[in-house]
Amino acid sequence: MLENLGLTTHLKSEAMYGEWYNSAGKRHRWLLQNSRAIFDLDKDVHSTS
């Protein structure tokens, strides 16, 4: 199931968050809160690239 893809999920009150690893082994975190998904929490939001 999802564990085979390296996905981890956590249920915490109204928010669900987790992390996954791409083929290069880089961790990406995601958040689902109030039916709104936020992916790649590790991305620098101040980056201009």
N, C-alpha and C positions, 0 to 999 in steps of 0.2 A: 504494500500500500504506500502511503506517503513516506513512511520511514525509509523505504528503499530509495527514495529520491533525495535523501538527506534533508528533508524538511522537518522542522520542529515547530510545533504550535503550542501556545499557552492560552488558556482561557482565564481572563481576569476581569471580573465584574462585567461591564458592558463592552469591554475592548478585547479583541483577540489579536495577538501578535505572534510573530515567529521569525524564523530565519531560514535561508537556503543558501546553498553554495553552487556557484556556476562551475563550468568545466575547468576553469583555471584555479578553482579553489578559493575564489574571493567570496566572502560572506556578504549576503544582502539581507537586510531586515525589512520586514513589512509590518504594517499595522492596519487593523480593521476596527474602526470605532464608529459607533452610531451609523452603521451601514455605509460608511465612507472609507474607502481603501486608500492607504498611503503606502506606496512601495518604495523600497530602497531608502530606508531611513539613514543609511550611512553616507549617502550622497551629500556633498558640500553644497548647501543651498545658496552660498555666496559665490560659487564658482561662475565665471563668465564664459567658460569654454562651452 
